């Protein structure tokens, strides 16, 4: 039988990571990348599970296109109410 206890508060087992690309893919008339007119970003994503319901996420993204900001930092603190919908 597997151990289902939660990992310690400061544990790499609580860390999630990935890569995200953020940006536009054209408009309603034409699909594609337009580097001179649309912002495009690429960067790592880190999520840390604080508890059964709480998580924190940090996403530093680096500008790729001519009109992008050099860096964008997005942060999120989330509370899950998933247990409300399960019987």
PDB file with SEQRES, HELIX, SHEET and CRYST1 records, atoms N, CA, C and O in Angstrom:
SEQRES   1 A   87  UNK UNK UNK UNK UNK UNK UNK UNK UNK UNK UNK UNK UNK          
SEQRES   2 A   87  UNK UNK UNK UNK UNK UNK UNK UNK UNK UNK UNK UNK UNK          
SEQRES   3 A   87  UNK UNK UNK UNK UNK UNK UNK UNK UNK UNK UNK UNK UNK          
SEQRES   4 A   87  UNK UNK UNK UNK UNK UNK UNK UNK UNK UNK UNK UNK UNK          
SEQRES   5 A   87  UNK UNK UNK UNK UNK UNK UNK UNK UNK UNK UNK UNK UNK          
SEQRES   6 A   87  UNK UNK UNK UNK UNK UNK UNK UNK UNK UNK UNK UNK UNK          
SEQRES   7 A   87  UNK UNK UNK UNK UNK UNK UNK UNK UNK                          
HELIX    1 AA1 UNK A   12  UNK A   14  5                                   3    
HELIX    2 AA2 UNK A   82  UNK A   85  1                                   4    
SHEET    1 AA1 4 UNK A  15  UNK A  23  0                                        
SHEET    2 AA1 4 UNK A  40  UNK A  49 -1                                        
SHEET    3 AA1 4 UNK A  54  UNK A  63 -1                                        
SHEET    4 AA1 4 UNK A  71  UNK A  79 -1                                        
CRYST1    1.000    1.000    1.000  90.00  90.00  90.00 P 1           1          
ATOM      1  N   UNK A   1       0.834  -1.169   0.000  1.00  0.00           N  
ATOM      2  CA  UNK A   1       0.000   0.000   0.000  1.00  0.00           C  
ATOM      3  C   UNK A   1       0.889   1.245   0.000  1.00  0.00           C  
ATOM      4  O   UNK A   1       1.885   1.294   0.722  1.00  0.00           O  
ATOM      5  N   UNK A   2       0.530   2.263  -0.815  1.00  0.00           N  
ATOM      6  CA  UNK A   2       1.322   3.485  -0.920  1.00  0.00           C  
ATOM      7  C   UNK A   2       1.114   4.385   0.280  1.00  0.00           C  
ATOM      8  O   UNK A   2       0.047   4.398   0.894  1.00  0.00           O  
ATOM      9  N   UNK A   3       2.157   5.139   0.602  1.00  0.00           N  
ATOM     10  CA  UNK A   3       2.073   6.138   1.664  1.00  0.00           C  
ATOM     11  C   UNK A   3       1.409   7.386   1.087  1.00  0.00           C  
ATOM     12  O   UNK A   3       1.963   8.010   0.182  1.00  0.00           O  
ATOM     13  N   UNK A   4       0.240   7.760   1.589  1.00  0.00           N  
ATOM     14  CA  UNK A   4      -0.497   8.905   1.051  1.00  0.00           C  
ATOM     15  C   UNK A   4      -0.358  10.142   1.932  1.00  0.00           C  
ATOM     16  O   UNK A   4      -1.105  11.105   1.754  1.00  0.00           O  
ATOM     17  N   UNK A   5       0.576  10.139   2.871  1.00  0.00           N  
ATOM     18  CA  UNK A   5       0.753  11.318   3.713  1.00  0.00           C  
ATOM     19  C   UNK A   5       1.374  12.449   2.895  1.00  0.00           C  
ATOM     20  O   UNK A   5       2.106  12.208   1.935  1.00  0.00           O  
ATOM     21  N   UNK A   6       1.075  13.664   3.283  1.00  0.00           N  
ATOM     22  CA  UNK A   6       1.588  14.839   2.568  1.00  0.00           C  
ATOM     23  C   UNK A   6       3.085  14.992   2.808  1.00  0.00           C  
ATOM     24  O   UNK A   6       3.568  14.683   3.898  1.00  0.00           O  
ATOM     25  N   UNK A   7       3.823  15.462   1.808  1.00  0.00           N  
ATOM     26  CA  UNK A   7       5.249  15.712   2.013  1.00  0.00           C  
ATOM     27  C   UNK A   7       5.442  16.865   2.997  1.00  0.00           C  
ATOM     28  O   UNK A   7       4.510  17.634   3.232  1.00  0.00           O  
ATOM     29  N   UNK A   8       6.637  16.996   3.576  1.00  0.00           N  
ATOM     30  CA  UNK A   8       6.902  18.092   4.507  1.00  0.00           C  
ATOM     31  C   UNK A   8       6.637  19.450   3.849  1.00  0.00           C  
ATOM     32  O   UNK A   8       6.607  19.553   2.623  1.00  0.00           O  
ATOM     33  N   UNK A   9       6.444  20.491   4.669  1.00  0.00           N  
ATOM     34  CA  UNK A   9       6.139  21.827   4.170  1.00  0.00           C  
ATOM     35  C   UNK A   9       7.132  22.353   3.151  1.00  0.00           C  
ATOM     36  O   UNK A   9       6.731  22.983   2.172  1.00  0.00           O  
ATOM     37  N   UNK A  10       8.420  22.109   3.360  1.00  0.00           N  
ATOM     38  CA  UNK A  10       9.454  22.522   2.416  1.00  0.00           C  
ATOM     39  C   UNK A  10      10.033  21.276   1.773  1.00  0.00           C  
ATOM     40  O   UNK A  10      10.959  20.663   2.305  1.00  0.00           O  
ATOM     41  N   UNK A  11       9.485  20.907   0.629  1.00  0.00           N  
ATOM     42  CA  UNK A  11       9.886  19.683  -0.046  1.00  0.00           C  
ATOM     43  C   UNK A  11       9.821  19.879  -1.555  1.00  0.00           C  
ATOM     44  O   UNK A  11       8.901  20.524  -2.057  1.00  0.00           O  
ATOM     45  N   UNK A  12      10.780  19.334  -2.273  1.00  0.00           N  
ATOM     46  CA  UNK A  12      10.764  19.405  -3.734  1.00  0.00           C  
ATOM     47  C   UNK A  12       9.604  18.607  -4.325  1.00  0.00           C  
ATOM     48  O   UNK A  12       9.234  18.821  -5.479  1.00  0.00           O  
ATOM     49  N   UNK A  13       9.030  17.694  -3.549  1.00  0.00           N  
ATOM     50  CA  UNK A  13       7.871  16.930  -4.036  1.00  0.00           C  
ATOM     51  C   UNK A  13       6.639  17.813  -4.193  1.00  0.00           C  
ATOM     52  O   UNK A  13       5.681  17.416  -4.856  1.00  0.00           O  
ATOM     53  N   UNK A  14       6.644  18.995  -3.599  1.00  0.00           N  
ATOM     54  CA  UNK A  14       5.529  19.935  -3.721  1.00  0.00           C  
ATOM     55  C   UNK A  14       5.698  20.893  -4.902  1.00  0.00           C  
ATOM     56  O   UNK A  14       4.798  21.681  -5.194  1.00  0.00           O  
ATOM     57  N   UNK A  15       6.836  20.831  -5.577  1.00  0.00           N  
ATOM     58  CA  UNK A  15       7.160  21.764  -6.658  1.00  0.00           C  
ATOM     59  C   UNK A  15       6.761  21.200  -8.020  1.00  0.00           C  
ATOM     60  O   UNK A  15       7.069  20.055  -8.347  1.00  0.00           O  
ATOM     61  N   UNK A  16       6.080  22.014  -8.794  1.00  0.00           N  
ATOM     62  CA  UNK A  16       5.776  21.682 -10.185  1.00  0.00           C  
ATOM     63  C   UNK A  16       6.464  22.696 -11.073  1.00  0.00           C  
ATOM     64  O   UNK A  16       6.660  23.841 -10.667  1.00  0.00           O  
ATOM     65  N   UNK A  17       6.834  22.296 -12.278  1.00  0.00           N  
ATOM     66  CA  UNK A  17       7.539  23.209 -13.165  1.00  0.00           C  
ATOM     67  C   UNK A  17       7.219  22.877 -14.615  1.00  0.00           C  
ATOM     68  O   UNK A  17       6.787  21.772 -14.941  1.00  0.00           O  
ATOM     69  N   UNK A  18       7.442  23.854 -15.465  1.00  0.00           N  
ATOM     70  CA  UNK A  18       7.175  23.676 -16.881  1.00  0.00           C  
ATOM     71  C   UNK A  18       7.642  24.893 -17.654  1.00  0.00           C  
ATOM     72  O   UNK A  18       8.339  25.755 -17.119  1.00  0.00           O  
ATOM     73  N   UNK A  19       7.252  24.954 -18.911  1.00  0.00           N  
ATOM     74  CA  UNK A  19       7.578  26.073 -19.789  1.00  0.00           C  
ATOM     75  C   UNK A  19       6.284  26.543 -20.429  1.00  0.00           C  
ATOM     76  O   UNK A  19       5.434  25.734 -20.801  1.00  0.00           O  
ATOM     77  N   UNK A  20       6.139  27.857 -20.556  1.00  0.00           N  
ATOM     78  CA  UNK A  20       4.922  28.410 -21.135  1.00  0.00           C  
ATOM     79  C   UNK A  20       5.277  29.464 -22.173  1.00  0.00           C  
ATOM     80  O   UNK A  20       6.204  30.252 -21.988  1.00  0.00           O  
ATOM     81  N   UNK A  21       4.531  29.465 -23.260  1.00  0.00           N  
ATOM     82  CA  UNK A  21       4.639  30.528 -24.252  1.00  0.00           C  
ATOM     83  C   UNK A  21       3.328  31.301 -24.224  1.00  0.00           C  
ATOM     84  O   UNK A  21       2.245  30.719 -24.288  1.00  0.00           O  
ATOM     85  N   UNK A  22       3.444  32.608 -24.127  1.00  0.00           N  
ATOM     86  CA  UNK A  22       2.289  33.493 -24.045  1.00  0.00           C  
ATOM     87  C   UNK A  22       2.352  34.429 -25.243  1.00  0.00           C  
ATOM     88  O   UNK A  22       3.414  34.972 -25.548  1.00  0.00           O  
ATOM     89  N   UNK A  23       1.244  34.622 -25.915  1.00  0.00           N  
ATOM     90  CA  UNK A  23       1.250  35.591 -27.005  1.00  0.00           C  
ATOM     91  C   UNK A  23       0.075  35.430 -27.926  1.00  0.00           C  
ATOM     92  O   UNK A  23      -0.797  34.584 -27.728  1.00  0.00           O  
ATOM     93  N   UNK A  24       0.078  36.259 -28.930  1.00  0.00           N  
ATOM     94  CA  UNK A  24      -0.989  36.279 -29.912  1.00  0.00           C  
ATOM     95  C   UNK A  24      -0.643  35.388 -31.099  1.00  0.00           C  
ATOM     96  O   UNK A  24       0.527  35.170 -31.416  1.00  0.00           O  
ATOM     97  N   UNK A  25      -1.667  34.889 -31.734  1.00  0.00           N  
ATOM     98  CA  UNK A  25      -1.497  34.069 -32.943  1.00  0.00           C  
ATOM     99  C   UNK A  25      -2.330  34.642 -34.082  1.00  0.00           C  
ATOM    100  O   UNK A  25      -3.135  33.941 -34.695  1.00  0.00           O  
ATOM    101  N   UNK A  26      -2.125  35.912 -34.351  1.00  0.00           N  
ATOM    102  CA  UNK A  26      -2.862  36.540 -35.437  1.00  0.00           C  
ATOM    103  C   UNK A  26      -4.107  37.242 -34.931  1.00  0.00           C  
ATOM    104  O   UNK A  26      -4.199  37.629 -33.767  1.00  0.00           O  
ATOM    105  N   UNK A  27      -5.067  37.396 -35.841  1.00  0.00           N  
ATOM    106  CA  UNK A  27      -6.314  38.065 -35.502  1.00  0.00           C  
ATOM    107  C   UNK A  27      -7.473  37.308 -36.138  1.00  0.00           C  
ATOM    108  O   UNK A  27      -7.301  36.168 -36.570  1.00  0.00           O  
ATOM    109  N   UNK A  28      -8.635  37.917 -36.200  1.00  0.00           N  
ATOM    110  CA  UNK A  28      -9.807  37.221 -36.727  1.00  0.00           C  
ATOM    111  C   UNK A  28      -9.750  37.027 -38.247  1.00  0.00           C  
ATOM    112  O   UNK A  28     -10.557  36.280 -38.801  1.00  0.00           O  
ATOM    113  N   UNK A  29      -8.825  37.679 -38.912  1.00  0.00           N  
ATOM    114  CA  UNK A  29      -8.716  37.560 -40.369  1.00  0.00           C  
ATOM    115  C   UNK A  29      -7.562  36.676 -40.831  1.00  0.00           C  
ATOM    116  O   UNK A  29      -7.624  36.089 -41.911  1.00  0.00           O  
ATOM    117  N   UNK A  30      -6.493  36.577 -40.006  1.00  0.00           N  
ATOM    118  CA  UNK A  30      -5.318  35.837 -40.443  1.00  0.00           C  
ATOM    119  C   UNK A  30      -4.603  35.220 -39.244  1.00  0.00           C  
ATOM    120  O   UNK A  30      -4.378  35.891 -38.237  1.00  0.00           O  
ATOM    121  N   UNK A  31      -4.246  33.942 -39.355  1.00  0.00           N  
ATOM    122  CA  UNK A  31      -3.535  33.212 -38.303  1.00  0.00           C  
ATOM    123  C   UNK A  31      -2.035  33.335 -38.529  1.00  0.00           C  
ATOM    124  O   UNK A  31      -1.575  33.305 -39.671  1.00  0.00           O  
ATOM    125  N   UNK A  32      -1.265  33.474 -37.443  1.00  0.00           N  
ATOM    126  CA  UNK A  32       0.193  33.466 -37.561  1.00  0.00           C  
ATOM    127  C   UNK A  32       0.870  34.407 -36.590  1.00  0.00           C  
ATOM    128  O   UNK A  32       0.209  35.135 -35.849  1.00  0.00           O  
ATOM    129  N   UNK A  33       2.200  34.389 -36.597  1.00  0.00           N  
ATOM    130  CA  UNK A  33       3.019  35.272 -35.761  1.00  0.00           C  
ATOM    131  C   UNK A  33       3.347  36.535 -36.549  1.00  0.00           C  
ATOM    132  O   UNK A  33       3.757  36.471 -37.708  1.00  0.00           O  
ATOM    133  N   UNK A  34       3.160  37.679 -35.906  1.00  0.00           N  
ATOM    134  CA  UNK A  34       3.520  38.964 -36.506  1.00  0.00           C  
ATOM    135  C   UNK A  34       4.433  39.686 -35.518  1.00  0.00           C  
ATOM    136  O   UNK A  34       3.961  40.457 -34.683  1.00  0.00           O  
ATOM    137  N   UNK A  35       5.727  39.438 -35.613  1.00  0.00           N  
ATOM    138  CA  UNK A  35       6.712  39.877 -34.627  1.00  0.00           C  
ATOM    139  C   UNK A  35       6.761  41.389 -34.470  1.00  0.00           C  
ATOM    140  O   UNK A  35       7.140  41.862 -33.399  1.00  0.00           O  
ATOM    141  N   UNK A  36       6.403  42.158 -35.464  1.00  0.00           N  
ATOM    142  CA  UNK A  36       6.457  43.614 -35.365  1.00  0.00           C  
ATOM    143  C   UNK A  36       5.211  44.209 -34.718  1.00  0.00           C  
ATOM    144  O   UNK A  36       5.224  45.381 -34.343  1.00  0.00           O  
ATOM    145  N   UNK A  37       4.126  43.429 -34.576  1.00  0.00           N  
ATOM    146  CA  UNK A  37       2.862  43.980 -34.071  1.00  0.00           C  
ATOM    147  C   UNK A  37       2.307  43.278 -32.839  1.00  0.00           C  
ATOM    148  O   UNK A  37       1.440  43.844 -32.174  1.00  0.00           O  
ATOM    149  N   UNK A  38       2.757  42.086 -32.505  1.00  0.00           N  
ATOM    150  CA  UNK A  38       2.157  41.308 -31.415  1.00  0.00           C  
ATOM    151  C   UNK A  38       3.197  40.911 -30.379  1.00  0.00           C  
ATOM    152  O   UNK A  38       4.336  40.583 -30.710  1.00  0.00           O  
ATOM    153  N   UNK A  39       2.781  40.947 -29.121  1.00  0.00           N  
ATOM    154  CA  UNK A  39       3.678  40.560 -28.040  1.00  0.00           C  
ATOM    155  C   UNK A  39       3.748  39.044 -27.926  1.00  0.00           C  
ATOM    156  O   UNK A  39       2.722  38.366 -27.974  1.00  0.00           O  
ATOM    157  N   UNK A  40       4.956  38.514 -27.774  1.00  0.00           N  
ATOM    158  CA  UNK A  40       5.206  37.082 -27.597  1.00  0.00           C  
ATOM    159  C   UNK A  40       6.183  36.918 -26.429  1.00  0.00           C  
ATOM    160  O   UNK A  40       7.162  37.657 -26.329  1.00  0.00           O  
ATOM    161  N   UNK A  41       5.914  35.945 -25.545  1.00  0.00           N  
ATOM    162  CA  UNK A  41       6.755  35.715 -24.373  1.00  0.00           C  
ATOM    163  C   UNK A  41       6.997  34.218 -24.186  1.00  0.00           C  
ATOM    164  O   UNK A  41       6.165  33.393 -24.561  1.00  0.00           O  
ATOM    165  N   UNK A  42       8.142  33.883 -23.603  1.00  0.00           N  
ATOM    166  CA  UNK A  42       8.496  32.504 -23.290  1.00  0.00           C  
ATOM    167  C   UNK A  42       9.193  32.499 -21.941  1.00  0.00           C  
ATOM    168  O   UNK A  42      10.033  33.356 -21.664  1.00  0.00           O  
ATOM    169  N   UNK A  43       8.840  31.523 -21.095  1.00  0.00           N  
ATOM    170  CA  UNK A  43       9.503  31.458 -19.803  1.00  0.00           C  
ATOM    171  C   UNK A  43       9.107  30.241 -18.991  1.00  0.00           C  
ATOM    172  O   UNK A  43       8.178  29.515 -19.346  1.00  0.00           O  
ATOM    173  N   UNK A  44       9.828  30.026 -17.889  1.00  0.00           N  
ATOM    174  CA  UNK A  44       9.530  28.902 -17.002  1.00  0.00           C  
ATOM    175  C   UNK A  44       8.325  29.203 -16.126  1.00  0.00           C  
ATOM    176  O   UNK A  44       7.983  30.363 -15.896  1.00  0.00           O  
ATOM    177  N   UNK A  45       7.689  28.145 -15.641  1.00  0.00           N  
ATOM    178  CA  UNK A  45       6.553  28.247 -14.724  1.00  0.00           C  
ATOM    179  C   UNK A  45       6.871  27.366 -13.521  1.00  0.00           C  
ATOM    180  O   UNK A  45       7.261  26.208 -13.671  1.00  0.00           O  
ATOM    181  N   UNK A  46       6.701  27.926 -12.336  1.00  0.00           N  
ATOM    182  CA  UNK A  46       6.939  27.178 -11.102  1.00  0.00           C  
ATOM    183  C   UNK A  46       5.689  27.247 -10.234  1.00  0.00           C  
ATOM    184  O   UNK A  46       5.185  28.334  -9.953  1.00  0.00           O  
ATOM    185  N   UNK A  47       5.189  26.085  -9.809  1.00  0.00           N  
ATOM    186  CA  UNK A  47       4.031  26.012  -8.920  1.00  0.00           C  
ATOM    187  C   UNK A  47       4.452  25.269  -7.659  1.00  0.00           C  
ATOM    188  O   UNK A  47       5.106  24.228  -7.725  1.00  0.00           O  
ATOM    189  N   UNK A  48       4.070  25.813  -6.522  1.00  0.00           N  
ATOM    190  CA  UNK A  48       4.378  25.161  -5.252  1.00  0.00           C  
ATOM    191  C   UNK A  48       3.070  24.911  -4.513  1.00  0.00           C  
ATOM    192  O   UNK A  48       2.306  25.843  -4.264  1.00  0.00           O  
ATOM    193  N   UNK A  49       2.812  23.660  -4.165  1.00  0.00           N  
ATOM    194  CA  UNK A  49       1.601  23.279  -3.443  1.00  0.00           C  
ATOM    195  C   UNK A  49       1.834  23.559  -1.961  1.00  0.00           C  
ATOM    196  O   UNK A  49       2.667  22.921  -1.318  1.00  0.00           O  
ATOM    197  N   UNK A  50       1.086  24.521  -1.433  1.00  0.00           N  
ATOM    198  CA  UNK A  50       1.249  24.920  -0.039  1.00  0.00           C  
ATOM    199  C   UNK A  50       0.492  24.005   0.910  1.00  0.00           C  
ATOM    200  O   UNK A  50       0.969  23.696   2.002  1.00  0.00           O  
ATOM    201  N   UNK A  51      -0.688  23.574   0.489  1.00  0.00           N  
ATOM    202  CA  UNK A  51      -1.516  22.662   1.289  1.00  0.00           C  
ATOM    203  C   UNK A  51      -2.478  21.961   0.344  1.00  0.00           C  
ATOM    204  O   UNK A  51      -2.348  22.086  -0.874  1.00  0.00           O  
ATOM    205  N   UNK A  52      -3.431  21.234   0.881  1.00  0.00           N  
ATOM    206  CA  UNK A  52      -4.395  20.524   0.045  1.00  0.00           C  
ATOM    207  C   UNK A  52      -5.185  21.487  -0.838  1.00  0.00           C  
ATOM    208  O   UNK A  52      -5.576  21.123  -1.947  1.00  0.00           O  
ATOM    209  N   UNK A  53      -5.422  22.696  -0.368  1.00  0.00           N  
ATOM    210  CA  UNK A  53      -6.235  23.652  -1.110  1.00  0.00           C  
ATOM    211  C   UNK A  53      -5.465  24.837  -1.694  1.00  0.00           C  
ATOM    212  O   UNK A  53      -5.934  25.447  -2.654  1.00  0.00           O  
ATOM    213  N   UNK A  54      -4.315  25.175  -1.152  1.00  0.00           N  
ATOM    214  CA  UNK A  54      -3.584  26.376  -1.557  1.00  0.00           C  
ATOM    215  C   UNK A  54      -2.369  26.045  -2.411  1.00  0.00           C  
ATOM    216  O   UNK A  54      -1.666  25.065  -2.164  1.00  0.00           O  
ATOM    217  N   UNK A  55      -2.131  26.888  -3.432  1.00  0.00           N  
ATOM    218  CA  UNK A  55      -0.908  26.776  -4.234  1.00  0.00           C  
ATOM    219  C   UNK A  55      -0.450  28.174  -4.643  1.00  0.00           C  
ATOM    220  O   UNK A  55      -1.253  29.103  -4.730  1.00  0.00           O  
ATOM    221  N   UNK A  56       0.838  28.307  -4.890  1.00  0.00           N  
ATOM    222  CA  UNK A  56       1.431  29.565  -5.352  1.00  0.00           C  
ATOM    223  C   UNK A  56       2.139  29.297  -6.667  1.00  0.00           C  
ATOM    224  O   UNK A  56       2.728  28.234  -6.864  1.00  0.00           O  
ATOM    225  N   UNK A  57       2.076  30.276  -7.572  1.00  0.00           N  
ATOM    226  CA  UNK A  57       2.673  30.092  -8.895  1.00  0.00           C  
ATOM    227  C   UNK A  57       3.443  31.347  -9.276  1.00  0.00           C  
ATOM    228  O   UNK A  57       2.981  32.464  -9.040  1.00  0.00           O  
ATOM    229  N   UNK A  58       4.622  31.161  -9.868  1.00  0.00           N  
ATOM    230  CA  UNK A  58       5.456  32.260 -10.343  1.00  0.00           C  
ATOM    231  C   UNK A  58       5.832  31.959 -11.788  1.00  0.00           C  
ATOM    232  O   UNK A  58       6.260  30.853 -12.117  1.00  0.00           O  
ATOM    233  N   UNK A  59       5.664  32.969 -12.648  1.00  0.00           N  
ATOM    234  CA  UNK A  59       5.927  32.801 -14.079  1.00  0.00           C  
ATOM    235  C   UNK A  59       6.724  33.992 -14.617  1.00  0.00           C  
ATOM    236  O   UNK A  59       6.124  34.977 -15.046  1.00  0.00           O  
ATOM    237  N   UNK A  60       8.055  33.929 -14.605  1.00  0.00           N  
ATOM    238  CA  UNK A  60       8.825  34.972 -15.278  1.00  0.00           C  
ATOM    239  C   UNK A  60       8.860  34.665 -16.777  1.00  0.00           C  
ATOM    240  O   UNK A  60       9.238  33.563 -17.175  1.00  0.00           O  
ATOM    241  N   UNK A  61       8.475  35.620 -17.593  1.00  0.00           N  
ATOM    242  CA  UNK A  61       8.442  35.401 -19.042  1.00  0.00           C  
ATOM    243  C   UNK A  61       9.292  36.469 -19.725  1.00  0.00           C  
ATOM    244  O   UNK A  61       9.297  37.628 -19.309  1.00  0.00           O  
ATOM    245  N   UNK A  62      10.005  36.076 -20.766  1.00  0.00           N  
ATOM    246  CA  UNK A  62      10.934  36.958 -21.466  1.00  0.00           C  
ATOM    247  C   UNK A  62      10.394  37.273 -22.855  1.00  0.00           C  
ATOM    248  O   UNK A  62       9.961  36.382 -23.586  1.00  0.00           O  
ATOM    249  N   UNK A  63      10.426  38.569 -23.208  1.00  0.00           N  
ATOM    250  CA  UNK A  63       9.889  39.029 -24.476  1.00  0.00           C  
ATOM    251  C   UNK A  63      10.655  38.504 -25.671  1.00  0.00           C  
ATOM    252  O   UNK A  63      11.886  38.510 -25.682  1.00  0.00           O  
ATOM    253  N   UNK A  64       9.925  38.048 -26.680  1.00  0.00           N  
ATOM    254  CA  UNK A  64      10.527  37.503 -27.891  1.00  0.00           C  
ATOM    255  C   UNK A  64      10.359  38.416 -29.104  1.00  0.00           C  
ATOM    256  O   UNK A  64      11.208  38.419 -29.995  1.00  0.00           O  
ATOM    257  N   UNK A  65       9.289  39.178 -29.146  1.00  0.00           N  
ATOM    258  CA  UNK A  65       8.992  39.966 -30.346  1.00  0.00           C  
ATOM    259  C   UNK A  65       9.490  41.402 -30.197  1.00  0.00           C  
ATOM    260  O   UNK A  65       9.916  41.822 -29.122  1.00  0.00           O  
ATOM    261  N   UNK A  66       9.425  42.134 -31.289  1.00  0.00           N  
ATOM    262  CA  UNK A  66       9.909  43.512 -31.328  1.00  0.00           C  
ATOM    263  C   UNK A  66       9.133  44.437 -30.398  1.00  0.00           C  
ATOM    264  O   UNK A  66       9.697  45.408 -29.892  1.00  0.00           O  
ATOM    265  N   UNK A  67       7.861  44.162 -30.163  1.00  0.00           N  
ATOM    266  CA  UNK A  67       7.022  45.043 -29.340  1.00  0.00           C  
ATOM    267  C   UNK A  67       6.786  44.500 -27.931  1.00  0.00           C  
ATOM    268  O   UNK A  67       6.030  45.103 -27.168  1.00  0.00           O  
ATOM    269  N   UNK A  68       7.404  43.393 -27.569  1.00  0.00           N  
ATOM    270  CA  UNK A  68       7.249  42.806 -26.233  1.00  0.00           C  
ATOM    271  C   UNK A  68       8.055  43.592 -25.204  1.00  0.00           C  
ATOM    272  O   UNK A  68       9.083  44.187 -25.527  1.00  0.00           O  
ATOM    273  N   UNK A  69       7.574  43.585 -23.963  1.00  0.00           N  
ATOM    274  CA  UNK A  69       8.380  44.098 -22.865  1.00  0.00           C  
ATOM    275  C   UNK A  69       9.534  43.122 -22.656  1.00  0.00           C  
ATOM    276  O   UNK A  69       9.396  41.940 -22.971  1.00  0.00           O  
ATOM    277  N   UNK A  70      10.672  43.588 -22.131  1.00  0.00           N  
ATOM    278  CA  UNK A  70      11.812  42.673 -21.938  1.00  0.00           C  
ATOM    279  C   UNK A  70      11.486  41.490 -21.020  1.00  0.00           C  
ATOM    280  O   UNK A  70      11.899  40.361 -21.283  1.00  0.00           O  
ATOM    281  N   UNK A  71      10.739  41.761 -19.935  1.00  0.00           N  
ATOM    282  CA  UNK A  71      10.376  40.691 -19.001  1.00  0.00           C  
ATOM    283  C   UNK A  71       9.018  41.004 -18.371  1.00  0.00           C  
ATOM    284  O   UNK A  71       8.696  42.161 -18.099  1.00  0.00           O  
ATOM    285  N   UNK A  72       8.238  39.960 -18.147  1.00  0.00           N  
ATOM    286  CA  UNK A  72       6.946  40.064 -17.470  1.00  0.00           C  
ATOM    287  C   UNK A  72       6.956  39.032 -16.351  1.00  0.00           C  
ATOM    288  O   UNK A  72       7.338  37.881 -16.562  1.00  0.00           O  
ATOM    289  N   UNK A  73       6.537  39.444 -15.168  1.00  0.00           N  
ATOM    290  CA  UNK A  73       6.471  38.527 -14.037  1.00  0.00           C  
ATOM    291  C   UNK A  73       5.019  38.390 -13.609  1.00  0.00           C  
ATOM    292  O   UNK A  73       4.396  39.360 -13.177  1.00  0.00           O  
ATOM    293  N   UNK A  74       4.481  37.177 -13.731  1.00  0.00           N  
ATOM    294  CA  UNK A  74       3.116  36.889 -13.282  1.00  0.00           C  
ATOM    295  C   UNK A  74       3.202  36.018 -12.038  1.00  0.00           C  
ATOM    296  O   UNK A  74       3.998  35.081 -11.974  1.00  0.00           O  
ATOM    297  N   UNK A  75       2.365  36.343 -11.042  1.00  0.00           N  
ATOM    298  CA  UNK A  75       2.325  35.562  -9.804  1.00  0.00           C  
ATOM    299  C   UNK A  75       0.871  35.276  -9.470  1.00  0.00           C  
ATOM    300  O   UNK A  75      -0.014  36.083  -9.754  1.00  0.00           O  
ATOM    301  N   UNK A  76       0.635  34.114  -8.862  1.00  0.00           N  
ATOM    302  CA  UNK A  76      -0.732  33.736  -8.523  1.00  0.00           C  
ATOM    303  C   UNK A  76      -0.733  32.954  -7.214  1.00  0.00           C  
ATOM    304  O   UNK A  76       0.114  32.093  -6.978  1.00  0.00           O  
ATOM    305  N   UNK A  77      -1.696  33.277  -6.383  1.00  0.00           N  
ATOM    306  CA  UNK A  77      -1.984  32.509  -5.183  1.00  0.00           C  
ATOM    307  C   UNK A  77      -3.389  31.962  -5.384  1.00  0.00           C  
ATOM    308  O   UNK A  77      -4.329  32.733  -5.576  1.00  0.00           O  
ATOM    309  N   UNK A  78      -3.545  30.643  -5.343  1.00  0.00           N  
ATOM    310  CA  UNK A  78      -4.825  30.024  -5.674  1.00  0.00           C  
ATOM    311  C   UNK A  78      -5.347  29.184  -4.521  1.00  0.00           C  
ATOM    312  O   UNK A  78      -4.588  28.537  -3.799  1.00  0.00           O  
ATOM    313  N   UNK A  79      -6.666  29.212  -4.371  1.00  0.00           N  
ATOM    314  CA  UNK A  79      -7.363  28.368  -3.405  1.00  0.00           C  
ATOM    315  C   UNK A  79      -8.337  27.493  -4.176  1.00  0.00           C  
ATOM    316  O   UNK A  79      -9.182  28.006  -4.909  1.00  0.00           O  
ATOM    317  N   UNK A  80      -8.231  26.195  -4.021  1.00  0.00           N  
ATOM    318  CA  UNK A  80      -9.087  25.255  -4.729  1.00  0.00           C  
ATOM    319  C   UNK A  80     -10.293  24.895  -3.865  1.00  0.00           C  
ATOM    320  O   UNK A  80     -10.155  24.566  -2.687  1.00  0.00           O  
ATOM    321  N   UNK A  81     -11.477  24.964  -4.473  1.00  0.00           N  
ATOM    322  CA  UNK A  81     -12.697  24.559  -3.756  1.00  0.00           C  
ATOM    323  C   UNK A  81     -13.227  23.256  -4.342  1.00  0.00           C  
ATOM    324  O   UNK A  81     -14.423  22.970  -4.269  1.00  0.00           O  
ATOM    325  N   UNK A  82     -12.338  22.480  -4.916  1.00  0.00           N  
ATOM    326  CA  UNK A  82     -12.709  21.216  -5.566  1.00  0.00           C  
ATOM    327  C   UNK A  82     -13.458  20.286  -4.625  1.00  0.00           C  
ATOM    328  O   UNK A  82     -14.385  19.600  -5.054  1.00  0.00           O  
ATOM    329  N   UNK A  83     -13.078  20.247  -3.350  1.00  0.00           N  
ATOM    330  CA  UNK A  83     -13.726  19.338  -2.407  1.00  0.00           C  
ATOM    331  C   UNK A  83     -15.206  19.655  -2.208  1.00  0.00           C  
ATOM    332  O   UNK A  83     -15.951  18.786  -1.756  1.00  0.00           O  
ATOM    333  N   UNK A  84     -15.657  20.863  -2.529  1.00  0.00           N  
ATOM    334  CA  UNK A  84     -17.063  21.241  -2.383  1.00  0.00           C  
ATOM    335  C   UNK A  84     -17.939  20.455  -3.359  1.00  0.00           C  
ATOM    336  O   UNK A  84     -19.084  20.134  -3.040  1.00  0.00           O  
ATOM    337  N   UNK A  85     -17.414  20.143  -4.537  1.00  0.00           N  
ATOM    338  CA  UNK A  85     -18.199  19.508  -5.574  1.00  0.00           C  
ATOM    339  C   UNK A  85     -18.157  17.994  -5.552  1.00  0.00           C  
ATOM    340  O   UNK A  85     -18.885  17.351  -6.309  1.00  0.00           O  
ATOM    341  N   UNK A  86     -17.326  17.407  -4.708  1.00  0.00           N  
ATOM    342  CA  UNK A  86     -17.248  15.952  -4.597  1.00  0.00           C  
ATOM    343  C   UNK A  86     -18.115  15.459  -3.445  1.00  0.00           C  
ATOM    344  O   UNK A  86     -18.122  16.048  -2.365  1.00  0.00           O  
ATOM    345  N   UNK A  87     -18.829  14.396  -3.680  1.00  0.00           N  
ATOM    346  CA  UNK A  87     -19.701  13.841  -2.629  1.00  0.00           C  
ATOM    347  C   UNK A  87     -19.084  12.609  -2.037  1.00  0.00           C  
ATOM    348  O   UNK A  87     -19.665  11.998  -1.139  1.00  0.00           O  
TER     349      UNK A  87                                                      
END                                                                             
